Amino acid sequence: MPSVGSGLRRLGSREVTFATLGALLLFLVAAVVSYCSLAGRSAGGGGFLGAPLGSADTPLFLAIAARNAFAALGLFSGVVTFGVGSVVGVIFQGCIVGASTAAASTEVGLPSAAGSVIGYAIFELPALVLAASAGLVPLATVLLAPVEAAGLSASVRYLRSLRPSLALLSISLVLIVIGASVETILITSRSAP
């Protein structure tokens, strides 16, 4: 059975780097613009982001992991939309992160807001960017075709890049599970008497 690493080695690092840097840049610009637009103007605590996760029927870990995995799969949708789903999704996720950070920092201050999420955000945010880059890899492969692949049609190059895209998505999902575990531990430890 091929490993995740072999899928990534098959694809040139140039395509993965291009897709990852593109996703990261879009995410960061959206987050910064959203944060700067809302900082000091909106307090947190509302909407679906402020709603408690988990219930008697759904454990907290499962609720967190499912929400973030669905977001990652949405970001991965670029593989079937020629990158559009990934671009729109990563911009949206950047706006959500920027807006929620602005709201939380208005309410409790940026250091306190960042301190409360850093333990799991270091896993979850890279996971989302990796999922978006996985959705952009096929498009990057077609756009940045190396000379040795020039004889292959665009559709063949696109299809060949799906395996490395799935490898990146797998890494993203592992990071989401780790982040959900840390987030669950932090939330339950804060709410414990």
C-alpha positions as CSV (number, residue, x, y, z in Angstrom):
1,M,0.0,0.0,0.0
2,P,1.5,3.4,-1.0
3,S,2.2,5.8,1.8
4,V,1.1,9.4,2.1
5,G,4.7,10.6,1.5
6,S,4.9,8.7,-1.8
7,G,1.9,10.5,-3.1
8,L,3.5,13.8,-2.3
9,R,6.9,12.8,-3.8
10,R,5.2,11.8,-7.0
11,L,4.1,15.4,-7.5
12,G,6.6,18.1,-7.9
13,S,7.2,20.2,-4.8
14,R,6.7,23.3,-6.9
15,E,3.0,22.6,-7.4
16,V,2.4,21.8,-3.7
17,T,4.3,24.9,-2.7
18,F,2.4,27.1,-5.1
19,A,-0.9,25.7,-3.9
20,T,0.0,26.0,-0.3
21,L,1.4,29.5,-0.5
22,G,-1.6,30.6,-2.5
23,A,-4.0,29.2,0.0
24,L,-2.0,30.7,2.9
25,L,-1.9,34.1,1.3
26,L,-5.6,34.2,0.5
27,F,-6.4,33.1,4.1
28,L,-4.1,35.6,5.7
29,V,-5.3,38.6,3.6
30,A,-8.9,37.7,4.3
31,A,-8.2,37.3,8.0
32,V,-6.3,40.5,8.3
33,V,-8.8,42.5,6.3
34,S,-11.7,41.1,8.3
35,Y,-9.9,41.7,11.6
36,C,-9.0,45.3,10.7
37,S,-12.5,46.0,9.5
38,L,-14.2,44.8,12.7
39,A,-11.6,45.3,15.5
40,G,-13.1,47.4,18.3
41,R,-16.5,47.4,16.7
42,S,-18.1,44.1,17.6
43,A,-18.2,42.1,20.8
44,G,-18.3,38.3,20.6
45,G,-20.6,35.7,22.1
46,G,-23.2,35.4,19.4
47,G,-24.1,33.4,16.4
48,F,-23.2,29.8,15.6
49,L,-19.5,30.4,16.5
50,G,-20.5,31.3,20.1
51,A,-23.0,28.4,20.4
52,P,-21.9,25.6,22.6
53,L,-20.8,22.5,20.9
54,G,-21.7,18.9,21.8
55,S,-24.9,17.7,23.5
56,A,-26.1,14.6,25.3
57,D,-26.3,12.9,21.9
58,T,-23.1,14.3,20.4
59,P,-19.9,14.4,22.5
60,L,-17.9,17.6,22.4
61,F,-14.9,16.0,20.7
62,L,-17.1,14.6,17.9
63,A,-18.9,17.9,17.4
64,I,-15.6,19.8,17.1
65,A,-13.9,17.2,14.9
66,A,-17.0,16.9,12.6
67,R,-17.3,20.7,12.2
68,N,-13.7,21.1,11.3
69,A,-13.6,18.1,9.1
70,F,-16.6,19.3,7.1
71,A,-14.9,22.7,6.7
72,A,-11.7,20.9,5.5
73,L,-13.8,18.9,3.0
74,G,-15.4,22.0,1.8
75,L,-12.0,23.5,1.2
76,F,-10.9,20.4,-0.6
77,S,-13.8,20.8,-3.0
78,G,-11.5,22.7,-5.4
79,V,-10.5,19.3,-6.8
80,V,-13.9,19.1,-8.5
81,T,-14.4,22.8,-9.2
82,F,-11.0,23.6,-10.7
83,G,-9.9,25.4,-7.6
84,V,-12.9,27.7,-7.3
85,G,-14.3,26.0,-4.2
86,S,-10.9,26.1,-2.4
87,V,-10.3,29.8,-3.2
88,V,-13.8,30.9,-2.1
89,G,-13.7,28.6,0.9
90,V,-10.2,29.7,2.2
91,I,-11.2,33.4,1.8
92,F,-14.4,32.6,3.8
93,Q,-12.5,30.8,6.5
94,G,-10.0,33.6,6.7
95,C,-12.9,36.1,7.1
96,I,-14.4,33.9,9.9
97,V,-11.1,33.7,11.7
98,G,-10.5,37.4,11.4
99,A,-14.0,38.4,12.5
100,S,-14.1,36.1,15.4
101,T,-10.7,37.2,16.5
102,A,-11.8,40.8,16.3
103,A,-14.9,40.1,18.3
104,A,-13.1,38.2,21.0
105,S,-10.3,40.7,21.2
106,T,-12.8,43.5,21.6
107,E,-14.5,41.6,24.4
108,V,-11.4,40.3,26.4
109,G,-8.4,41.7,24.7
110,L,-6.2,40.2,22.0
111,P,-3.7,38.5,24.3
112,S,-6.4,36.8,26.3
113,A,-8.3,35.9,23.1
114,A,-5.2,34.5,21.4
115,G,-4.1,32.7,24.6
116,S,-7.4,30.9,24.9
117,V,-7.2,29.3,21.4
118,I,-3.5,29.0,20.6
119,G,-3.3,25.4,22.0
120,Y,-5.6,24.0,19.3
121,A,-5.4,26.8,16.6
122,I,-1.8,25.8,15.9
123,F,-3.3,22.5,14.6
124,E,-6.6,23.6,13.2
125,L,-5.6,26.6,11.1
126,P,-2.7,24.9,9.3
127,A,-5.1,22.0,8.7
128,L,-7.6,24.3,7.0
129,V,-4.9,25.8,4.8
130,L,-3.6,22.4,3.9
131,A,-7.1,21.2,2.9
132,A,-7.4,24.3,0.7
133,S,-4.0,23.7,-0.8
134,A,-5.0,20.1,-1.5
135,G,-8.0,21.4,-3.4
136,L,-5.7,23.7,-5.4
137,V,-2.9,21.2,-6.2
138,P,-4.7,19.8,-9.4
139,L,-5.1,23.3,-10.8
140,A,-1.5,24.2,-9.9
141,T,-0.3,21.0,-11.6
142,V,-2.1,22.0,-14.8
143,L,-0.9,25.6,-14.7
144,L,2.7,24.8,-13.7
145,A,3.3,21.7,-15.8
146,P,7.0,20.8,-15.9
147,V,8.6,20.3,-19.3
148,E,8.7,16.5,-18.9
149,A,4.9,16.5,-18.5
150,A,4.4,18.7,-21.6
151,G,3.4,15.7,-23.6
152,L,0.5,14.8,-21.3
153,S,-2.9,16.3,-21.7
154,A,-4.2,18.8,-19.0
155,S,-6.8,16.3,-17.9
156,V,-4.2,13.5,-17.4
157,R,-2.0,15.9,-15.4
158,Y,-5.1,16.9,-13.4
159,L,-6.1,13.4,-12.6
160,R,-2.5,12.3,-11.7
161,S,-2.5,15.1,-9.1
162,L,-5.4,13.7,-7.2
163,R,-3.3,11.2,-5.2
164,P,-1.0,13.9,-3.8
165,S,-4.1,16.0,-3.1
166,L,-5.6,13.2,-1.1
167,A,-2.3,12.8,0.8
168,L,-2.4,16.5,1.8
169,L,-6.1,16.1,2.8
170,S,-5.1,13.2,4.9
171,I,-2.5,15.2,6.7
172,S,-5.1,18.0,7.2
173,L,-7.6,15.6,8.7
174,V,-5.0,14.2,11.1
175,L,-4.2,17.7,12.3
176,I,-8.0,18.3,12.7
177,V,-8.3,15.3,15.0
178,I,-5.3,16.4,17.0
179,G,-6.7,20.0,17.2
180,A,-10.1,18.7,18.2
181,S,-8.5,16.6,21.0
182,V,-6.6,19.5,22.4
183,E,-9.6,21.8,22.1
184,T,-11.8,19.3,23.9
185,I,-9.3,19.0,26.7
186,L,-9.0,22.8,27.0
187,I,-12.7,23.4,27.0
188,T,-13.5,20.6,29.5
189,S,-10.6,21.7,31.8
190,R,-12.0,25.3,31.8
191,S,-15.5,24.3,32.6
192,A,-14.5,21.8,35.3
193,P,-15.4,23.0,38.9
